[in-house]
Amino acid sequence: MMEKFSNFMDKWMVPVATFMNKNKYISCIRDAFAILMPMIIAGSFALLFNIYICGTTGLAGISGLEWLSNFSGMFSTVNYACINCMALWTTLIVGYLLGEKNEQKPLVTMIIAGCCFLSLLNPETISSDLGASSLFLSFFVSILSIVIFSKLMNNEKIKIKLPSSVPPMISNSFNALIPACITLFIFGIAGGILYGTTGMYLNDILYGIIQRPFNTIVGSQLGVSLIVIFTQLLWWFGIHGTFALNPIAQPVQAAALAANMAAVAAGTMPEEVYTKAFMHLFSNLGGGGIVISLALAILVFSKKKEEKQICKISMIPLICGISEPVVFGLPIMLNPVYLIPFVLAPLVTTNIGYIAIQAGFLTSNYVESISGMPMFIQQFLAYNGQFSALLLVVVNVVVAFIIYAPFVIMANKKELNSEVDAIEE
């Protein structure tokens, strides 16, 4: 049975994960979100400060401190620049990274990607189209524009070549002039024809047909449950599951966070569940697979000194959400005893999260979660100071502990029986 499962993973899941890790286009999108993370965190905290300092429900609502509301702009502008322009920054970063991979001038490719992206937006609503609703358009445009530009740059016949006496910066600009113009006009003409024939801009079409349904499916309880299962299976097989599935998960999480921020700024309740903070509280708490609970179960039930030593050494990383010391140190990887609880524990706690939010016990977050922060502090800040988030940390650790404990006991019995058999022989 285990051999059949390993063969299935080898044949189907591992190649897909390897492709996603090595594909230069997917890796550029994944790396772009990693680069953007400090800005997303800054933007989310700017909204939080605006609410609690300059909002009527915060300090500005206290008699004598109403004047604080006059300074909300110093936070709202940061939030707009970081969150409401997310798609623009993503386009620029992907254009830069892809330019490097295609051995082009990255600053040139970055600007070209940005100009192509802006040329496809509705000029009348452009200030509201730069955020998460345009993320799919940003991926599509940044990749396609640089692919076209790179191919044109490889055609020496259309380059304007200047004498060697001309400074390199000017010479490079003229070299890229015709390829850049052709690329920009391709997107400008395509966008103009699309609007002229349909009365709609490409961003509206992509958002309505692809991005919104995709976000809804992936962010649903079933969609997130499937992501958790695939992530844990990849981890068990020795592949960084979270890293491998980030190109699918991160855009949806970023869009959900942006939607929650917009809802809070408009005075309504945030409704999107699947954010990075949700994963840090319900799926990756104490490391992927909630292995902090496994470590605690081993410390309580295991008779193996080497396992206990590994868990003791790994405890501080686990508190900060780093699971590699346990996954590869015990190991959990390719260990048939821990496969079921390693998948089951985060699957159960993820569904607890959906139930808690749908029941109103916990409100969806609108502050970005900071990876690597200690447990409890991370969840308290990400869920904007809700004490119910702290209680759910304890609930999740206990539930996962209960799931892991029988398998730890079983592993000890199996080891003991093996030792007895060896002595009898």
C-alpha positions as CSV (number, residue, x, y, z in Angstrom):
1,M,0.0,0.0,0.0
2,M,2.7,2.5,1.0
3,E,4.7,1.5,-2.1
4,K,1.8,2.2,-4.3
5,F,1.3,5.6,-2.7
6,S,5.0,6.5,-3.1
7,N,4.8,5.5,-6.8
8,F,1.7,7.7,-7.2
9,M,3.5,10.6,-5.7
10,D,6.5,10.0,-7.8
11,K,4.5,9.8,-11.0
12,W,2.0,12.7,-10.5
13,M,2.6,15.1,-7.6
14,V,6.4,15.4,-7.6
15,P,6.8,16.4,-11.2
16,V,4.1,19.1,-10.8
17,A,5.8,20.5,-7.7
18,T,9.2,20.4,-9.5
19,F,7.8,22.2,-12.5
20,M,6.3,24.9,-10.3
21,N,9.6,25.4,-8.5
22,K,11.7,25.5,-11.6
23,N,9.4,27.3,-14.1
24,K,10.9,30.8,-14.4
25,Y,7.5,32.5,-14.9
26,I,5.9,30.9,-11.8
27,S,9.1,31.5,-9.8
28,C,9.0,35.2,-10.7
29,I,5.4,35.6,-9.5
30,R,6.3,33.7,-6.3
31,D,9.4,35.9,-5.7
32,A,7.5,39.0,-6.4
33,F,5.2,38.4,-3.5
34,A,8.1,37.6,-1.3
35,I,9.7,41.0,-2.2
36,L,6.3,42.7,-1.7
37,M,5.7,41.3,1.8
38,P,7.3,44.2,3.8
39,M,5.1,46.6,1.9
40,I,2.0,44.5,2.5
41,I,2.7,44.3,6.2
42,A,3.4,48.1,6.3
43,G,0.1,48.8,4.5
44,S,-2.0,46.6,6.7
45,F,-0.5,48.1,9.9
46,A,-1.1,51.6,8.5
47,L,-4.8,50.7,8.2
48,L,-4.8,49.4,11.8
49,F,-3.1,52.6,13.1
50,N,-5.6,54.7,11.1
51,I,-8.5,52.9,12.8
52,Y,-7.2,53.0,16.3
53,I,-5.6,56.4,16.3
54,C,-7.5,58.6,13.8
55,G,-10.8,56.7,13.6
56,T,-14.0,57.6,15.5
57,T,-13.8,54.1,17.2
58,G,-10.2,54.8,18.3
59,L,-8.5,57.7,20.1
60,A,-10.1,60.3,17.8
61,G,-13.4,59.2,19.3
62,I,-12.4,60.3,22.8
63,S,-13.4,63.8,23.9
64,G,-10.6,66.2,23.5
65,L,-8.7,64.1,20.9
66,E,-11.0,64.6,18.0
67,W,-8.2,66.6,16.3
68,L,-6.4,63.3,15.6
69,S,-8.9,62.6,12.8
70,N,-7.4,65.4,10.8
71,F,-4.2,63.4,10.4
72,S,-5.7,60.2,9.1
73,G,-4.1,61.0,5.7
74,M,-0.6,60.0,7.0
75,F,-1.8,56.5,7.4
76,S,-4.4,56.2,4.6
77,T,-1.8,57.3,2.0
78,V,0.6,54.6,3.2
79,N,-2.2,52.0,3.0
80,Y,-3.1,53.1,-0.5
81,A,0.5,53.1,-1.8
82,C,1.2,49.6,-0.4
83,I,-2.1,47.8,-0.8
84,N,-4.2,49.6,-3.4
85,C,-1.3,49.7,-5.8
86,M,-0.3,46.0,-5.2
87,A,-0.9,44.9,-8.8
88,L,1.2,47.7,-10.2
89,W,4.2,46.8,-7.9
90,T,3.7,43.1,-8.8
91,T,3.9,44.0,-12.5
92,L,7.1,46.0,-12.1
93,I,8.8,43.4,-9.9
94,V,7.9,40.5,-12.2
95,G,9.0,42.6,-15.2
96,Y,12.3,43.2,-13.5
97,L,12.9,39.6,-12.4
98,L,11.9,38.2,-15.8
99,G,14.2,40.7,-17.5
100,E,17.1,39.4,-15.5
101,K,16.2,35.8,-16.3
102,N,16.0,36.7,-20.1
103,E,19.3,38.5,-19.9
104,Q,17.8,41.8,-20.7
105,K,18.2,45.2,-19.0
106,P,15.9,44.6,-16.0
107,L,15.2,48.3,-15.4
108,V,14.0,48.6,-19.1
109,T,11.8,45.5,-18.8
110,M,10.4,46.7,-15.6
111,I,9.2,50.0,-17.1
112,I,7.9,48.3,-20.2
113,A,5.9,45.8,-18.2
114,G,4.5,48.7,-16.1
115,C,3.5,50.7,-19.2
116,C,1.9,47.8,-20.9
117,F,-0.1,47.1,-17.7
118,L,-1.3,50.7,-17.4
119,S,-2.3,50.8,-21.1
120,L,-4.9,48.1,-20.5
121,L,-6.7,49.8,-17.6
122,N,-9.7,52.1,-17.8
123,P,-8.2,55.6,-17.6
124,E,-11.2,56.9,-15.8
125,T,-11.0,54.4,-12.9
126,I,-7.3,53.7,-13.0
127,S,-6.7,54.8,-9.4
128,S,-9.0,52.0,-8.2
129,D,-7.7,49.3,-10.6
130,L,-4.1,49.1,-9.4
131,G,-4.9,46.8,-6.4
132,A,-5.7,43.1,-5.9
133,S,-8.5,43.0,-8.4
134,S,-5.9,43.4,-11.2
135,L,-3.4,40.8,-10.0
136,F,-4.2,38.3,-12.7
137,L,-3.9,41.0,-15.3
138,S,-0.5,42.0,-13.8
139,F,0.8,38.4,-14.1
140,F,-0.5,38.1,-17.7
141,V,0.8,41.4,-18.9
142,S,4.2,41.3,-17.1
143,I,5.1,37.9,-18.5
144,L,3.7,38.3,-22.0
145,S,5.2,41.8,-22.5
146,I,8.7,40.7,-21.5
147,V,8.5,37.6,-23.6
148,I,7.6,39.7,-26.6
149,F,10.2,42.4,-25.8
150,S,12.9,39.8,-25.3
151,K,12.2,38.1,-28.6
152,L,12.3,41.4,-30.4
153,M,15.5,42.3,-28.7
154,N,17.1,39.1,-30.1
155,N,16.4,40.4,-33.6
156,E,19.4,42.5,-34.5
157,K,17.8,43.9,-37.6
158,I,15.4,46.2,-35.7
159,K,17.9,47.6,-33.3
160,I,19.2,51.1,-33.7
161,K,23.0,50.9,-33.3
162,L,25.0,53.9,-32.4
163,P,28.8,54.5,-32.7
164,S,31.0,53.1,-29.9
165,S,31.8,56.7,-28.9
166,V,28.2,57.2,-27.6
167,P,27.8,56.6,-23.8
168,P,26.5,53.0,-23.1
169,M,23.3,54.3,-21.3
170,I,22.2,56.2,-24.4
171,S,23.3,53.4,-26.8
172,N,21.3,50.8,-24.8
173,S,18.2,53.1,-24.8
174,F,18.3,53.4,-28.6
175,N,18.9,49.6,-29.0
176,A,15.7,49.0,-27.1
177,L,13.7,51.8,-28.7
178,I,12.1,49.9,-31.6
179,P,11.4,46.6,-29.6
180,A,9.9,48.7,-26.8
181,C,7.7,50.7,-29.1
182,I,6.4,47.5,-30.8
183,T,5.7,45.9,-27.5
184,L,3.9,48.9,-26.1
185,F,1.8,49.4,-29.2
186,I,0.8,45.7,-29.3
187,F,-0.7,46.0,-25.9
188,G,-2.2,49.5,-26.5
189,I,-3.8,48.4,-29.8
190,A,-5.1,45.1,-28.4
191,G,-6.6,46.9,-25.4
192,G,-8.2,49.6,-27.7
193,I,-9.7,47.0,-30.1
194,L,-11.1,45.0,-27.1
195,Y,-12.7,48.0,-25.6
196,G,-14.0,49.2,-29.0
197,T,-15.7,45.9,-29.8
198,T,-16.9,44.9,-26.3
199,G,-17.1,48.1,-24.4
200,M,-15.0,46.5,-21.6
201,Y,-11.4,46.7,-20.5
202,L,-9.3,43.5,-20.3
203,N,-9.0,43.9,-16.5
204,D,-12.8,43.7,-16.0
205,I,-13.0,40.7,-18.3
206,L,-10.1,38.8,-16.5
207,Y,-11.5,39.7,-13.1
208,G,-15.0,38.6,-13.8
209,I,-14.2,35.4,-15.8
210,I,-11.0,34.1,-14.2
211,Q,-9.8,35.9,-11.0
212,R,-13.0,36.2,-9.0
213,P,-14.1,32.6,-9.7
214,F,-10.6,31.3,-9.1
215,N,-10.3,33.2,-5.8
216,T,-13.7,32.0,-4.7
217,I,-12.9,28.3,-5.5
218,V,-9.4,28.3,-3.9
219,G,-10.5,30.4,-0.9
220,S,-13.5,28.1,-0.2
221,Q,-13.5,25.7,2.7
222,L,-13.1,22.8,0.3
223,G,-10.4,24.6,-1.8
224,V,-8.3,25.4,1.3
225,S,-8.7,21.9,2.6
226,L,-7.4,20.5,-0.7
227,I,-4.4,22.9,-0.5
228,V,-3.7,21.8,3.0
229,I,-3.8,18.1,2.0
230,F,-1.5,18.6,-1.1
231,T,0.9,20.8,0.9
232,Q,1.3,18.2,3.7
233,L,1.7,15.4,1.2
234,L,4.5,17.3,-0.5
235,W,6.1,18.0,2.8
236,W,6.0,14.3,3.7
237,F,7.6,13.5,0.4
238,G,10.5,15.8,1.2
239,I,9.3,18.8,-0.9
240,H,8.7,22.2,0.7
241,G,4.9,22.1,0.2
242,T,4.1,25.6,1.2
243,F,6.8,27.0,-1.1
244,A,5.6,24.8,-4.0
245,L,2.0,25.9,-3.8
246,N,2.7,29.6,-3.0
247,P,2.1,30.6,-6.7
248,I,-1.5,29.4,-6.3
249,A,-2.1,30.4,-2.7
250,Q,-0.4,33.8,-2.4
251,P,-2.4,35.7,-5.0
252,V,-5.6,34.5,-3.4
253,Q,-4.5,35.3,0.1
254,A,-3.3,38.8,-1.0
255,A,-6.6,39.5,-2.7
256,A,-8.5,38.3,0.4
257,L,-6.5,40.6,2.7
258,A,-7.0,43.6,0.4
259,A,-10.7,42.9,0.2
260,N,-10.9,42.7,4.0
261,M,-8.9,46.0,4.3
262,A,-11.3,47.7,1.9
263,A,-14.3,46.4,3.9
264,V,-12.9,47.7,7.2
265,A,-12.0,51.1,5.7
266,A,-15.6,51.3,4.4
267,G,-17.0,50.5,7.8
268,T,-18.2,47.0,7.1
269,M,-17.1,43.6,8.4
270,P,-14.3,41.7,6.7
271,E,-15.6,38.5,5.1
272,E,-12.7,36.9,3.3
273,V,-11.4,33.9,5.3
274,Y,-8.4,32.6,3.4
275,T,-5.5,34.9,4.3
276,K,-1.9,34.3,5.3
277,A,-2.9,35.0,8.9
278,F,-5.6,32.2,8.6
279,M,-2.9,29.7,7.6
280,H,-0.6,30.8,10.4
281,L,-3.3,30.3,12.9
282,F,-5.1,27.2,11.6
283,S,-2.8,25.3,9.2
284,N,0.8,26.2,9.8
285,L,0.6,26.9,13.6
286,G,3.9,25.8,15.1
287,G,5.2,24.8,11.6
288,G,3.7,23.0,8.7
289,G,1.5,20.1,9.9
290,I,1.2,21.8,13.4
291,V,4.2,19.7,14.3
292,I,4.7,21.6,17.6
293,S,1.9,19.4,18.8
294,L,3.8,16.3,17.6
295,A,6.8,17.6,19.4
296,L,4.8,18.0,22.6
297,A,3.3,14.5,22.2
298,I,6.8,13.0,21.8
299,L,8.0,14.8,24.9
300,V,5.0,13.4,26.9
301,F,4.6,9.8,25.5
302,S,7.8,8.8,23.7
303,K,10.5,6.7,25.3
304,K,13.1,7.4,22.7
305,K,15.7,9.8,24.0
306,E,17.0,10.9,20.6
307,E,13.4,11.9,19.5
308,K,12.9,13.9,22.7
309,Q,16.3,15.6,22.3
310,I,15.4,16.6,18.7
311,C,12.0,18.0,19.9
312,K,13.6,20.0,22.8
313,I,16.1,21.5,20.4
314,S,13.4,22.3,17.9
315,M,11.0,23.9,20.3
316,I,12.1,27.6,19.8
317,P,12.0,27.3,16.0
318,L,8.6,25.6,16.2
319,I,7.2,28.4,18.4
320,C,8.2,30.7,15.5
321,G,6.6,28.5,12.9
322,I,9.7,26.8,11.6
323,S,9.0,23.1,11.2
324,E,12.1,21.8,9.2
325,P,14.1,20.6,12.3
326,V,11.2,18.2,13.2
327,V,10.1,17.3,9.6
328,F,13.6,16.3,8.6
329,G,15.1,15.6,12.0
330,L,12.8,12.9,13.4
331,P,12.1,12.4,10.4
332,I,8.5,12.8,9.4
333,M,9.5,12.8,5.8
334,L,8.7,9.3,4.3
335,N,7.8,8.1,7.7
336,P,4.6,5.9,7.2
337,V,3.7,6.1,10.9
338,Y,3.2,9.9,10.9
339,L,1.7,10.4,7.4
340,I,-1.9,10.2,8.5
341,P,-1.7,12.6,11.5
342,F,0.7,14.9,9.5
343,V,-2.1,15.5,7.0
344,L,-5.1,15.1,9.3
345,A,-4.1,17.5,12.1
346,P,-3.8,20.7,9.9
347,L,-6.9,19.6,7.9
348,V,-9.0,19.3,11.1
349,T,-7.7,22.6,12.5
350,T,-8.2,24.4,9.2
351,N,-11.9,23.4,9.2
352,I,-12.1,24.5,12.9
353,G,-11.0,27.9,11.6
354,Y,-13.8,28.1,9.0
355,I,-16.3,27.0,11.6
356,A,-15.0,29.6,14.1
357,I,-15.2,32.5,11.6
358,Q,-18.6,31.4,10.2
359,A,-20.0,31.2,13.7
360,G,-18.8,34.7,14.5
361,F,-16.4,33.5,17.2
362,L,-13.5,35.1,15.3
363,T,-13.6,37.9,12.8
364,S,-11.5,37.6,9.6
365,N,-8.3,39.5,9.8
366,Y,-7.2,42.7,7.9
367,V,-3.6,42.9,9.2
368,E,-0.9,40.9,7.4
369,S,0.7,38.2,9.5
370,I,4.4,38.4,9.9
371,S,6.2,35.1,9.3
372,G,8.6,34.0,12.0
373,M,7.0,35.9,14.9
374,P,6.5,33.9,18.0
375,M,3.2,32.0,18.5
376,F,0.4,34.0,20.3
377,I,2.0,37.3,19.5
378,Q,1.8,36.6,15.7
379,Q,-1.9,35.6,15.9
380,F,-2.9,38.4,18.3
381,L,-1.4,41.1,16.0
382,A,-2.6,39.6,12.7
383,Y,-6.2,39.2,14.0
384,N,-6.2,42.9,15.2
385,G,-6.1,42.2,18.9
386,Q,-8.8,39.6,19.2
387,F,-8.4,37.5,22.3
388,S,-10.4,34.7,20.6
389,A,-7.4,34.2,18.3
390,L,-5.3,33.4,21.4
391,L,-7.8,30.9,22.6
392,L,-7.9,29.3,19.2
393,V,-4.1,28.9,19.3
394,V,-4.5,26.8,22.4
395,V,-7.5,24.9,20.9
396,N,-5.5,24.0,17.7
397,V,-2.4,22.9,19.6
398,V,-4.6,20.7,21.9
399,V,-6.6,19.2,19.0
400,A,-3.5,18.4,17.0
401,F,-1.8,17.0,20.1
402,I,-4.8,14.6,20.5
403,I,-4.5,13.5,16.9
404,Y,-0.7,13.0,17.1
405,A,-0.6,11.2,20.5
406,P,-1.9,7.8,19.5
407,F,0.6,7.6,16.6
408,V,3.5,8.5,18.9
409,I,2.4,5.7,21.3
410,M,2.0,3.3,18.3
411,A,5.5,4.3,17.0
412,N,6.9,3.5,20.5
413,K,5.2,0.1,20.6
414,K,6.4,-0.7,17.1
415,E,10.0,0.1,18.1
416,L,9.7,-1.9,21.3
417,N,8.3,-4.9,19.5
418,S,11.2,-4.7,17.0
419,E,13.7,-4.7,19.8
420,V,12.1,-7.7,21.5
421,D,12.1,-9.6,18.2
422,A,15.8,-8.7,17.7
423,I,16.6,-10.0,21.2
424,E,14.7,-13.3,20.7
425,E,16.5,-13.9,17.4
